[in-house]
Amino acid sequence: MECSEQTRCKELAKSSSFYRSVYSEIEEIGWEHLLRLGGDLTFLTFCILDKKGRKHVLEIQLEKGYPKCPPSISADVPYVFNLEWSIHSRLKDVVQQFREHLEKLQEFWSTFKDIDKALWVNHNMSSSAMSYRYIHIGNDCFIALSINVTDPRSLPEIRFVGSDPLVNMLRKNWQRNSKKWNKNTSFLENLACLLETQLPSPPDAHMSDQQVECGICYAQSLPVDDELGDKSGGRTDYICENSSCNRAFHSICLGDWLRSITTTRQSFNVLFGNCPYCSEPVAVKINIAKP
């Protein structure tokens, strides 16, 4: 978070015990994790990294009775954890419980990561908060695949959409072979076994992983969103210049990452920092909103 916001919060902390409490609790978490702070300090947004380096946004709304009343939380995850709260709890406890929740979801996200890399997935309809994927199988047909968040190795729910004869064949294969699903076998192997076919690879499968997948959000394309402007739906557009790294990123994702790091420097519309993977220097241009 910008230093000016921290200064504003510090000034407010002088005016009431509530503001002082919020200020001290943010300091316990670390200002480098704070993305946004509401004007009255009751709405806070944090950027939290999991052990795989994926970043996740945690939004916290402080209620009028805080801390007697627990805060409301939302996050970019398939489901929100049940917050354990007492009169002695603090915001750092919320963040810690969120980190523990992220760890429980690692196998789920790793499964989707494998699917996204190997199959022709519609990335405009995928995010870390979704438990399903739309997989193209050709001729305007696709498979809607839904994975059990708490047990990603189990048999998924599946729908076959389209009028091509291939759809009926795959549907019959799935119904006939569904009992063959084996939790000890990889998800993709199970899928190929039950469908009795190899599903299409991404159209750009000839490209290297570094060219396709963002090293921060782990998606090939940004979501389609008017707020992203000309970046909407865009692919990776920045590559680390370290030849032993060569990780690719969406410049928007890398910019958000750099903003969350206290050592990042900004000169005009360029952020200077270090690559999240190899720590080599990086510089990325950002869009500065016009006043």
SULKAUR-V952070 format. One record per residue. SS is DSSP state (~ for helix, > for strand, _ for the rest). PSI is psi as a letter, one per 30 degrees, with the letter a starting at -180 (NA if undefined). Layout:
BEGIN
ss={SS & SS}
psi={PSI & PSI}
END
This chain:
BEGIN
ss={_ & _ & ~ & ~ & ~ & ~ & ~ & ~ & ~ & ~ & ~ & ~ & _ & _ & _ & _ & ~ & ~ & ~ & ~ & ~ & ~ & ~ & ~ & ~ & ~ & ~ & ~ & ~ & _ & ~ & ~ & ~ & > & > & > & > & _ & _ & _ & _ & _ & > & > & > & > & > & > & > & _ & _ & _ & _ & _ & > & > & > & > & > & > & > & _ & _ & _ & _ & _ & _ & _ & _ & _ & _ & > & > & > & > & _ & _ & _ & _ & _ & _ & _ & _ & _ & _ & _ & _ & _ & _ & _ & ~ & ~ & ~ & ~ & ~ & ~ & ~ & ~ & ~ & ~ & ~ & ~ & ~ & ~ & _ & ~ & ~ & ~ & ~ & ~ & ~ & ~ & ~ & ~ & ~ & ~ & ~ & ~ & _ & _ & > & _ & ~ & ~ & ~ & _ & _ & _ & _ & _ & _ & > & > & > & > & > & > & > & _ & _ & > & > & > & > & > & > & _ & _ & _ & _ & _ & _ & _ & _ & _ & _ & > & > & > & > & > & _ & _ & _ & ~ & ~ & ~ & ~ & ~ & ~ & ~ & ~ & ~ & ~ & ~ & ~ & ~ & ~ & ~ & ~ & _ & _ & _ & _ & _ & _ & ~ & ~ & ~ & ~ & ~ & ~ & ~ & ~ & ~ & _ & _ & _ & _ & _ & _ & _ & _ & _ & _ & _ & _ & _ & ~ & ~ & ~ & ~ & _ & _ & _ & _ & _ & _ & _ & _ & > & _ & _ & _ & _ & ~ & ~ & ~ & ~ & ~ & ~ & _ & _ & _ & > & _ & _ & > & > & _ & _ & _ & _ & _ & _ & _ & _ & > & > & _ & ~ & ~ & ~ & ~ & ~ & ~ & ~ & ~ & ~ & _ & _ & _ & _ & _ & > & > & > & _ & _ & > & > & > & > & > & _ & _ & _ & _ & _ & _ & > & > & > & > & > & _ & _ & _ & _ & _ & _}
psi={k & k & e & e & e & e & e & e & e & e & e & e & f & f & f & l & e & e & e & e & e & e & e & e & e & e & e & e & e & k & f & f & f & k & e & l & k & l & e & g & g & f & k & k & k & k & j & k & k & a & f & g & g & k & k & k & k & k & k & k & j & k & l & e & g & k & g & e & k & l & l & k & k & l & l & i & l & e & k & k & l & j & k & k & k & l & f & f & l & l & e & f & e & e & e & e & e & e & e & e & e & e & e & f & g & e & e & e & e & e & e & e & e & e & e & e & e & f & l & i & k & j & f & f & h & k & l & f & f & k & g & l & k & j & k & k & g & l & h & g & l & l & k & j & k & k & k & j & e & f & i & f & f & l & k & l & k & k & k & k & k & l & f & k & f & e & e & e & e & e & e & e & e & e & e & e & g & e & f & f & k & j & f & f & l & l & e & e & e & e & e & e & e & e & f & h & l & k & l & k & l & k & f & h & f & f & l & l & e & f & f & e & k & k & f & e & f & g & l & e & l & l & l & j & k & e & f & f & b & f & f & k & g & l & a & k & g & k & k & k & f & j & f & f & d & g & k & l & l & k & e & e & e & e & e & e & e & e & f & f & k & f & f & k & l & k & j & c & g & k & k & k & b & k & k & f & e & f & g & l & k & l & k & k & k & l & k & k & k & k & NA}
END
